[in-house]
Amino acid sequence: MEHIPAQIAQIHERIAASARRAGRRPEEITLVAVSKTHGPDVIRAALAAGITDLGENRVQEAAPKIAALATCHPRPRWHLIGHLQRNKARTAAELFDIVQSVDSLRLAEILDRHAAEIGRRLPILLQVNVSGEVSKEGFALAGGIANRAAYDLLYTDLERIVALPQLEVRGLMTIAPMMDDPEAARPIFRMLRELRDDLAHRLPHTCWDDLSMGMSNDFEGAIAEGATIVRVGRAIFGARP
């Protein structure tokens, strides 16, 4: 755990440098520390070093951590960034500050219902698979908005999602393929930004501010393409146990 503060400081420096190169302000980018597979003591070290946002992939793994860290001050914001099974949607709506991985109309409708039962408005991001990788979750839009047939289908679903009263759409999320050259992921990030920009024009009464894209190996390229949220795990915590 001794390395965590230095790793976090280095990531913040890289984020700031990437933002400045892109003509952006570092304050525009939120660092989400991906804490999956790491226990509460490791996470506390990250919080002590200034981390404010934590990302978890699985509801059942996150639940005991959220409980163990409930008395931390300031309280961290918890992001669900992994695929959400519908039978865990209610628990996710109770536990997480934002669900980044809403990947179907049906899941959005279930979350909306549970959020109403709980009595909250749930912030979400819509996960879109613009790379076309079959191993990736998300609304299917291989090739981005140039794929007009797929975009027409997606847009029909998004019109219904943004009308759900208990969900607060804040933007989009994607996961780029793992590549030897991180710069090779930039076209993927660019396609998500182009989608966001088009949706902001077509659905102007919805907030499309956030683009969650970029991880440990490629977040600098994601920032260059407009990321407002980067999800970094290995570069902060080291290899997963």
N, C-alpha and C positions, 0 to 999 in steps of 0.2 A: 504493500500500500504506500510505501514511502515515495514511489515514483509518480503517484497520481497527481499531486499538485504541479510538478514540473511538466508533466504531459499536458495537463489542462492549459497551463500558461502558454505552452508551445502551440497548441491548437488555436487558442485565441489570437496569438500573433499571426498565424497563418491565415485565419479568417480575416483579420484586419488587413493584412497585405493583399489578399485576394480581392477584398472589397474595394480597396483604394485603386488597384489596377483596373477594376471595372468601372471606376468613377462613382462608386457607391459609398455609403457610410457603414462602418462596421456594426453600428447599432441596429441596422436593418436586419441583421442575421441572428437568429436564435440557435444556440448550440443545444441540441438534445443529446445527453449522454446515454448511450444505450447500455443499460445495466443488466440485460438478460444474462443468466447463469451466475451472476455475482450477488453475494449476500449483503445483508444490511450493513455490516461493518465496513465493507469496501465502499458501499454507496455513501456512508457517512463521511468517509474521507473525501469523496468527490464533492459532497455538499459543503464541507468545511473549506474546500478550495474554491468555492464560488459557483458551483453548478446549481442551476435553478430549475432545470427541466430534465426529466428522466424518461427514457423510452423502454418499454417492455413489449415482448413479442407474444406472450401467452398470459391469458387471464389467470389461470390457476397458479402460475409461478409468481405473478405480480401480487396477488392478493395478500399473502403473508408479509411481503416486503412493505407494501403500503401500510399495513397495520403496524408493523414494527417501527416505521418511521413517521407515524402520524403525529408525534409530538415534536418533530423537528421544527425549528424556527430559524428562518422563515420556512414555511411548508413548501416542498417542491411541487411543481406541476407534473402530473403523470400523463404520458402519451402512450396510447396503445398503437403500436406500429406494425404488429403482425396480423396475420389473417384471423378474423374473428368468426368463430362458429356461431351459428344462430342460437344454439341452446345456451350459449354463454353471454348472449347480448344483454340480458338484464343486469348481470353482475358487472359487465363492462360499463354499462350506463351508470351504475352506482359508484364504481371505483375511480374511473379515469376522468381527468379534466378535459381531454380531447381524444377522440378516436380518429386516427389518421388513415385507417385502412378500410373505409367503407367502400365495398367493391361490387355492390349490386343494389338494385332497387328494392328487392325483397328484404335485404339486411337493413337498409335505411328505414323501411316501413316498420320493421320489428323494433329497431332502436327508438324510433319515434313513439311507438306505443309504450315501450318501457319507460322512456323519459317522462311521458305524461303520467304514468302510474306513480313514478317517483316524485314528480313535481319539480322537474328541472328542465332547462333548455340545454341541449347537449351540443357542444361544438364538434364539428367533424371536418375531415378532409376526404375528398373522393380519390381513391386510388385508381390510377389509369395505367394500363399496360400499353405504352406506346412503342416498346421495343419488339413486341410480338413473340417474346420468349414464352414457350409453352409452360415452363416451370414457374412463371411469375403469376401472381394473383392480380386482379384489377379489372376494371371495365376494359373490354377489348377495343383497342384503337391502334393497331399496328400501322406505323407510318404517320401517325398524327392526323391532323385535320385534312391532309391530302387524301386520306382514305374516306371518301365522301359517303359511301354506303354505310360503313361502320359508324361514321360520325353522326349520320342521320338517326341511327338506332340509339346511339349513346345520348344524343340530345333529347330524344323523346323521354328517356329515363330521367335525365337531369332536370327537365322541366317539372317532373312530378316530385323529385327529391327536394328541390328548392322550395316547393310549396308545402312541405311537411312542417307543421307548426312548431314542433318541439325540437327540431334540428336546426342548428346554426351553421350553415355551410361557410367555411372560411377559405377554401381554395382546394388545391390538388396535391397529390403525392404520387411519386413513382419510384421504382427501383431499377437502376440501370444494370445491364449485364456486367459481370466481372470481366475486366479486360486488362491485358498486360500494360497497355498504354492508357493511363487515366484520361488523357485528352480525347481518346476515341469515344468516350461516353458523352461528350458534349452535344453531338447531334440529338441524342435521346433527351437530354435536358432542354435543348432548344425546342423540340417538338412539344414538350409539356408547357413551356412558356407560351408558345404560339397558341396552344389550345386555351390556356388561361386567358390570354388577351382576346381571343375570339369570343369566349364565353362572357367575358366582362362587357363586351359590346352587345351581345345578343340577350344577355340576362343581366341588365345593369343594376337591378335592384337587389342583387345578391352580392355578398362580399367575396371577391376572388383574390384577396390580397396575398394569401400564403401559397408558396411553392415549396413543398418539402421534398428535397432531392439532394443526393450526394451523401456518401458515407466515408469511412476512413480513407479509402483509396482514391476517391474521386471528388471530394467535396469542394476543392478549389475550382475545378471546372464547372461544377454546379453553381457556385457563387457567380462566376463569370457569366453564366446564362440566366441569372436572376433568382436563384434560390433565396428564400427567406428563412428556411429551416434546414439545418443539416443534422444528420443523425450519425453520431460518431461513437463507436464502442471500443474496438480493438486499439485504436490510437490513444485512447485514454486509459483503459483498464488493462491492456495487454491481452495476450491470448486467453481465450475462454478456458476455464477449468474443465 
